[in-house]
Amino acid sequence: MENYLAQRRKELNLTQKQIAEAVGVSEGTVSRWESGSIANMRRDRILRYATILKTTPESIMSGKKQPIPPGFEPIPEMSTLPRIGRIACGSPVLAQENIEAYDQVPALWRADFTLLCTGDSMLPRIQDGDLVAIRRQPTVENGEIAAVRIEEEATLKRVYTYADRLVLQPENPAFAPIVLVGEEMNCVQIEGKAVGLCRGL
């Protein structure tokens, strides 16, 4: 009888090569997993494998379809996004344009990249160490949270645009807003809208 992992892969019209590339292993490893050799499988690979097959980690480990307990939902479709530098939630810090890592976030967020937040100016909504998913777009509605670049520095704030000024408003009342007027407004670029965040427990 064919292993559930092989059955599920074929249901999704995926090849072993595609699975291997997404999980970060060889095709031979995927073949062994599908034959039932799951010993010593790393946790991060289990999670990526489960996400790709749109199933549960328990199903990956057992090689059989496992029922989802009442009150739980199946793993949503995920997207793998580059984590680009860090962004300040206090005073702006230099935004490094190199990719530090890759993160998986729900595909329904339609995000383009993630940023690791530092500082506490966006408390309590966004905390130091939160991973924020950003959808790249040049404008946002007043009051929306956005990644904003000021020359070579970047920050995460609520954005309010007026005819004569741009206000970058922190969530934490202990921090003053950043107000840019006149020519200063030309030095600002909205990198994208914050559409979701991930936080460890």
Kinemage of the C-alpha trace (Angstrom):
@kinemage 1
@onewidth
@group {chain A} dominant
@subgroup {mainchain}
@vectorlist {calphas} color= white
{ca met a 1} P 0.000 0.000 0.000
{ca glu a 2} L 1.322 3.413 -0.984
{ca asn a 3} L 2.484 5.658 1.857
{ca tyr a 4} L 0.166 8.563 2.722
{ca leu a 5} L 2.972 11.074 2.053
{ca ala a 6} L 3.340 9.841 -1.525
{ca gln a 7} L -0.436 9.796 -1.994
{ca arg a 8} L -0.752 13.338 -0.679
{ca arg a 9} L 2.092 14.614 -2.868
{ca lys a 10} L 0.434 13.159 -5.961
{ca glu a 11} L -2.945 14.625 -4.968
{ca leu a 12} L -1.280 18.048 -5.024
{ca asn a 13} L 0.490 17.303 -8.336
{ca leu a 14} L 3.913 17.764 -6.783
{ca thr a 15} L 7.118 15.929 -7.674
{ca gln a 16} L 9.687 14.573 -5.252
{ca lys a 17} L 12.105 17.164 -6.623
{ca gln a 18} L 9.712 20.005 -5.761
{ca ile a 19} L 9.264 18.639 -2.243
{ca ala a 20} L 13.022 18.246 -1.840
{ca glu a 21} L 13.746 21.817 -2.944
{ca ala a 22} L 11.057 23.283 -0.683
{ca val a 23} L 12.119 21.320 2.406
{ca gly a 24} L 15.846 21.616 1.722
{ca val a 25} L 16.800 17.957 1.282
{ca ser a 26} L 17.701 15.592 -1.558
{ca glu a 27} L 15.190 13.712 -3.717
{ca gly a 28} L 16.568 10.507 -2.235
{ca thr a 29} L 15.627 11.703 1.237
{ca val a 30} L 12.064 12.434 0.105
{ca ser a 31} L 11.902 8.973 -1.454
{ca arg a 32} L 13.006 7.400 1.842
{ca trp a 33} L 10.425 9.425 3.769
{ca glu a 34} L 7.712 8.209 1.395
{ca ser a 35} L 8.844 4.627 1.931
{ca gly a 36} L 8.442 5.026 5.684
{ca ser a 37} L 11.977 5.960 6.788
{ca ile a 38} L 11.283 9.037 8.906
{ca ala a 39} L 13.881 8.512 11.675
{ca asn a 40} L 15.665 11.579 13.027
{ca met a 41} L 13.696 14.043 10.928
{ca arg a 42} L 14.368 17.617 12.041
{ca arg a 43} L 11.458 19.617 13.468
{ca asp a 44} L 11.837 22.513 11.025
{ca arg a 45} L 11.738 20.070 8.115
{ca ile a 46} L 8.645 18.375 9.517
{ca leu a 47} L 6.879 21.738 9.657
{ca arg a 48} L 7.935 22.703 6.120
{ca tyr a 49} L 6.936 19.270 4.816
{ca ala a 50} L 3.536 19.508 6.519
{ca thr a 51} L 2.994 22.986 5.110
{ca ile a 52} L 3.823 21.917 1.562
{ca leu a 53} L 1.537 18.871 1.752
{ca lys a 54} L -1.155 20.916 3.546
{ca thr a 55} L -1.381 18.354 6.297
{ca thr a 56} L -0.424 17.995 9.959
{ca pro a 57} L 3.048 17.356 11.441
{ca glu a 58} L 1.561 14.229 13.048
{ca ser a 59} L 0.663 12.909 9.596
{ca ile a 60} L 4.223 13.514 8.431
{ca met a 61} L 5.675 11.594 11.383
{ca ser a 62} L 3.274 8.654 11.175
{ca gly a 63} L 3.020 8.437 7.392
{ca lys a 64} L -0.753 8.240 7.825
{ca lys a 65} L -3.500 10.817 7.618
{ca gln a 66} L -4.254 11.937 11.156
{ca pro a 67} L -7.626 13.445 12.114
{ca ile a 68} L -7.590 17.062 13.202
{ca pro a 69} L -8.744 17.334 16.851
{ca pro a 70} L -11.996 19.240 17.510
{ca gly a 71} L -11.405 22.964 17.941
{ca phe a 72} L -8.300 22.977 15.713
{ca glu a 73} L -7.956 24.017 12.098
{ca pro a 74} L -5.646 22.543 9.444
{ca ile a 75} L -2.387 24.349 8.719
{ca pro a 76} L -3.150 27.200 6.302
{ca glu a 77} L -1.324 27.514 3.014
{ca met a 78} L 1.997 29.195 3.733
{ca ser a 79} L 4.403 31.395 1.783
{ca thr a 80} L 8.161 31.485 2.298
{ca leu a 81} L 9.384 35.081 2.448
{ca pro a 82} L 12.814 36.682 2.779
{ca arg a 83} L 13.555 38.422 6.064
{ca ile a 84} L 15.149 41.726 5.105
{ca gly a 85} L 17.213 43.317 7.851
{ca arg a 86} L 15.714 44.758 10.973
{ca ile a 87} L 13.396 47.672 11.542
{ca ala a 88} L 13.100 49.969 14.526
{ca cys a 89} L 10.026 50.371 16.706
{ca gly a 90} L 11.736 53.232 18.499
{ca ser a 91} L 14.318 55.555 17.024
{ca pro a 92} L 14.935 54.612 13.365
{ca val a 93} L 17.858 52.271 12.731
{ca leu a 94} L 19.752 51.536 9.551
{ca ala a 95} L 17.734 49.111 7.407
{ca gln a 96} L 20.117 46.454 6.060
{ca glu a 97} L 19.052 45.319 2.611
{ca asn a 98} L 20.540 41.852 2.883
{ca ile a 99} L 18.417 38.771 3.450
{ca glu a 100} L 19.000 37.449 6.967
{ca ala a 101} L 16.750 34.396 6.797
{ca tyr a 102} L 13.515 33.013 5.359
{ca asp a 103} L 10.217 32.870 7.218
{ca gln a 104} L 6.927 31.115 6.569
{ca val a 105} L 3.741 33.149 6.993
{ca pro a 106} L 0.116 32.544 5.925
{ca ala a 107} L -0.246 32.975 2.161
{ca leu a 108} L -3.536 34.818 2.624
{ca trp a 109} L -1.575 37.790 4.030
{ca arg a 110} L -0.188 38.331 0.504
{ca ala a 111} L 3.044 39.655 2.025
{ca asp a 112} L 6.339 40.147 0.172
{ca phe a 113} L 8.926 40.109 2.961
{ca thr a 114} L 9.314 40.081 6.735
{ca leu a 115} L 11.119 42.379 9.149
{ca leu a 116} L 12.304 41.730 12.689
{ca cys a 117} L 11.188 44.561 14.970
{ca thr a 118} L 13.328 46.133 17.669
{ca gly a 119} L 12.285 48.655 20.315
{ca asp a 120} L 9.012 49.322 22.099
{ca ser a 121} L 7.472 52.401 20.495
{ca met a 122} L 4.670 50.259 18.997
{ca leu a 123} L 3.676 48.595 22.266
{ca pro a 124} L 1.340 46.983 23.049
{ca arg a 125} L 0.345 46.037 19.499
{ca ile a 126} L 3.866 45.195 18.280
{ca gln a 127} L 6.555 44.018 20.686
{ca asp a 128} L 10.325 43.926 20.549
{ca gly a 129} L 11.302 40.745 18.696
{ca asp a 130} L 8.042 40.392 16.749
{ca leu a 131} L 8.321 39.322 13.133
{ca val a 132} L 6.163 41.578 10.965
{ca ala a 133} L 5.016 40.628 7.459
{ca ile a 134} L 5.065 43.486 4.955
{ca arg a 135} L 3.151 43.796 1.685
{ca arg a 136} L 5.173 46.018 -0.627
{ca gln a 137} L 3.164 49.082 -1.677
{ca pro a 138} L 4.039 52.793 -2.043
{ca thr a 139} L 1.080 54.224 -0.125
{ca val a 140} L -1.160 53.335 2.822
{ca glu a 141} L -4.396 54.698 4.239
{ca asn a 142} L -4.191 57.135 7.139
{ca gly a 143} L -3.777 55.246 10.405
{ca glu a 144} L -2.364 52.050 8.868
{ca ile a 145} L 0.946 50.654 10.113
{ca ala a 146} L 3.732 50.768 7.559
{ca ala a 147} L 7.448 50.222 7.128
{ca val a 148} L 8.743 53.695 6.305
{ca arg a 149} L 12.199 54.663 5.088
{ca ile a 150} L 13.612 58.067 6.002
{ca glu a 151} L 16.649 58.441 3.732
{ca glu a 152} L 18.814 55.437 4.757
{ca glu a 153} L 16.939 54.615 7.967
{ca ala a 154} L 13.674 52.764 8.506
{ca thr a 155} L 10.972 52.578 11.123
{ca leu a 156} L 7.564 50.980 11.685
{ca lys a 157} L 4.809 53.465 12.565
{ca arg a 158} L 1.207 54.449 11.901
{ca val a 159} L 1.205 56.816 8.927
{ca tyr a 160} L -0.873 59.975 8.628
{ca thr a 161} L -0.490 62.018 5.450
{ca tyr a 162} L -1.662 65.625 5.245
{ca ala a 163} L -1.224 68.313 2.576
{ca asp a 164} L 1.545 70.049 4.515
{ca arg a 165} L 3.057 67.303 6.666
{ca leu a 166} L 3.619 63.595 7.219
{ca val a 167} L 3.164 62.181 10.716
{ca leu a 168} L 4.677 58.870 11.790
{ca gln a 169} L 2.785 58.015 14.944
{ca pro a 170} L 4.022 55.468 17.513
{ca glu a 171} L 1.488 53.311 19.340
{ca asn a 172} L 3.212 53.803 22.695
{ca pro a 173} L 2.207 57.198 24.191
{ca ala a 174} L 5.623 57.453 25.846
{ca phe a 175} L 7.125 58.163 22.404
{ca ala a 176} L 6.698 61.378 20.436
{ca pro a 177} L 5.529 61.237 16.810
{ca ile a 178} L 7.940 61.912 13.966
{ca val a 179} L 6.622 64.927 12.038
{ca leu a 180} L 8.072 65.787 8.638
{ca val a 181} L 7.183 69.020 6.849
{ca gly a 182} L 8.109 70.759 3.623
{ca glu a 183} L 11.202 69.342 1.892
{ca glu a 184} L 11.552 66.704 4.635
{ca met a 185} L 8.547 64.903 3.165
{ca asn a 186} L 10.547 64.208 -0.023
{ca cys a 187} L 13.037 62.131 1.986
{ca val a 188} L 10.361 59.627 3.020
{ca gln a 189} L 9.441 56.441 1.208
{ca ile a 190} L 6.781 53.962 2.276
{ca glu a 191} L 8.214 50.476 1.817
{ca gly a 192} L 4.976 48.650 2.483
{ca lys a 193} L 1.991 47.957 4.707
{ca ala a 194} L 2.189 45.708 7.773
{ca val a 195} L -0.283 42.885 7.154
{ca gly a 196} L 0.516 40.395 9.940
{ca leu a 197} L 2.890 39.471 12.710
{ca cys a 198} L 4.348 36.351 14.249
{ca arg a 199} L 5.196 36.137 17.944
{ca gly a 200} L 6.685 33.365 20.014
{ca leu a 201} L 4.925 32.264 23.195
